Amino acid sequence: MQIIYLRQFKHLRSLNLSGNPFCEDLSYKDYVIAHLPELVYLDSRLVDESSQKAATERYRYSIEELLHNETVAKEKEEEEATKNKKRQIHKVCIHFWH
């Protein structure tokens, strides 16, 4: 589901999905609350702690997998950034010595 895309917005606290076809699924609220744990408001309603806990428990395994995949992706991104930094240093050194 495309809600996962919104996880990259770390400061997202309010989300209104009214009228979105995604809302036709009866479990959409639990899904959104579980996968966007920083949300304070969903569809103009406060996300309470008990709803957060229930949703997180319901989707516990998919969230664990998602967190693992995000960690792996971040590690790869950091590794690539380190490689690029080394390449830049190498280019500067080669340019300096020529």
Secondary structure as UniProt FT lines:
FT   HELIX           2..8
FT   TURN            10..11
FT   STRAND          14..15
FT   TURN            18..19
FT   HELIX           21..24
FT   TURN            26..27
FT   HELIX           28..35
FT   TURN            37..38
FT   STRAND          41..42
FT   TURN            43..44
FT   STRAND          45..46
FT   HELIX           49..58
FT   HELIX           60..97
//
